[in-house]
Amino acid sequence: MSYKSDIEIAREANKKPIQEIGDTLGIEAKHLLPYGHDKAKLSQEFIDSVQSRKSGKLILVTAINPTPAGEGKTTTTVGLGDGLNSIGKKAMICIREASLGPNFGMKGGAAGGGYAQVVPMEDMNLHFTGDFHAITSAHSLLSAMLDNHIYWGNELDIDIRRVQWKRVVDMNDRALRQVNVSLGGVANGYPREGGFDITVASEVMAILCLSKNLEDLEQRLGEMIVAYRRDRTPVFCRDIKAEGAMAVLLKDAMQPNLVQTLENNPAFVHGGPFANIAHGCNSLIATNTALKLADYVVTEAGFGADLGAEKFMNIKCRKGGLAPDCVVLVATVRAMKMNGGVAKADLGEENVDAVNQGCANLGRHISNLKSFGVPIVVAINHFVTDTEAEVQAVKDYVADQGAEAIVSQHWEFGSKGSAELAQRVAEIADSGVSQFAPLYPDELSLFEKIERVAKGIYRADEVIADKKIRDQLKLWEEQGYGHLPVCMAKTQYSFSTDPNLRGAPDGHVVPVREVRLSAGAGFVVVVCGEIMTMPGLPRVPAAESIRLNTSGEIEGLF
């Protein structure tokens, strides 16, 4: 049996004008700023007007550690949202925007797949409504103003050896990781070392995704630390007087983007922090607004539950006062087989033993999520090559872990294939059994918080950090930042910091290479192992296959 490609399905979508999608949520056309006919931004006036309403139920979709076999977390998020609407529930979807870097690198699109997609798919994966460009521009403005301040006399006495603020670009470009700037003589400033991160790793991105409104955004921007003086005291963005102009550039980017699924259900697509570098969640303003507009909000957190879900619980929920009512943990038979040692080329052959061996990774995530006090459902994202025996093996294993697994065929059948999953998720969310609590209290020291995540979630025996890093954490505590949560930056492919160590390893060591204070966003980034805040392109980038066909349509993006 042949199946249509994701892009073929997306092009056949019967999209409704975005004003009609807004009508289903009670949003008048005057509160929508349209970007074409099928996407629009929501006005701050409308957002403010619904804040007194009762909030709906919050459902988090997360997954096992990603493998080349594919897990389909976004596809499941979209399929579940459509499924809830199909059984008579009023539901919304909240997902992140896609970065150009992974799209042209190796990850591909981020709008779902099969018959569980958000559209317009091409727009979402490219320039969309310009939010990422605005973030890049705001970040770059601060970079320019910082070096300009140094050029014109350095009144703040900035130690140019201790400039913390890197530049950003939304593209995977390893050549920019470390650069020299201001070369070329007196007219170009004072030469120093610098570097680039990818835009989704910018603190500006994190701030936009955690701010409540424009006023909060501007205040947080002002609190960012950009450099240190010779006496080691911090220099803030507000000292450079850049936060006002940055907020102006971000004015429209701050507003959630409204789009629709293939089944014409509403979705907010907003924000895009990386989950292995930043906190990896849809914006707080989009999620909170959706909770006021729908009875159920389905959102996702990036990569596996050890990264995305952990940060969703410990950072986003903590900052936003949120509490999930149910967690859906996505797994596939194919991924279980790969964790069990089967090569990608052989995944189409039945191998129940490999499924059983590979379920350890799934079991670890179930155990971890239970520690947050939230009920869990495992969604088996069905592939057409899955056999009944393999699916049953996963169901039996999950039952042994004290949870339940439900097969969902949303990729193949849309909401008809996810109805059973949606029914069960709604029942659990409505039951009120969730007793959510973050992993650690604010009062723990920063290093104790790092250990709590490394030992409690990653199952490490030890965290290694040299004296310089420990002293830096203590200094930040003395400066009043000890209450902040930690944002762990590590590989997404393993519970450990070794991307090749699959399954459910324990007894390993987590080496802390660097710590960064994101004072505006309100967390401490802990860089572990060999993780990079500026990714590189693979040997054969996806960009090599992306082009326009003779009809002017985009080919190769998905």
HUKAZI-V844795 format. One record per helix or strand of 2 or more residues. SS is the DSSP state (H for helix, E for strand). FROM is the first residue (numbers start at 1). TO is the last residue. If there is no record, write none. Layout:
ss | from | to
SS | FROM | TO
SS | FROM | TO
This chain:
ss | from | to
H | 6 | 11
H | 18 | 24
H | 29 | 31
E | 32 | 34
E | 40 | 42
H | 44 | 49
E | 57 | 63
H | 73 | 86
E | 91 | 95
H | 100 | 104
E | 112 | 113
E | 116 | 119
H | 121 | 125
H | 131 | 151
E | 158 | 163
E | 167 | 169
H | 174 | 176
E | 179 | 181
H | 186 | 188
E | 192 | 194
E | 196 | 198
H | 199 | 201
H | 203 | 210
H | 214 | 222
E | 225 | 229
E | 234 | 236
H | 237 | 240
H | 243 | 249
E | 257 | 261
E | 266 | 269
H | 284 | 293
E | 296 | 301
H | 305 | 320
E | 326 | 331
H | 333 | 339
H | 344 | 346
H | 352 | 370
E | 376 | 381
H | 388 | 400
E | 404 | 408
H | 410 | 413
H | 415 | 431
H | 446 | 456
E | 462 | 464
H | 467 | 481
E | 485 | 489
E | 509 | 518
E | 523 | 528
H | 542 | 545
E | 547 | 548
E | 554 | 555
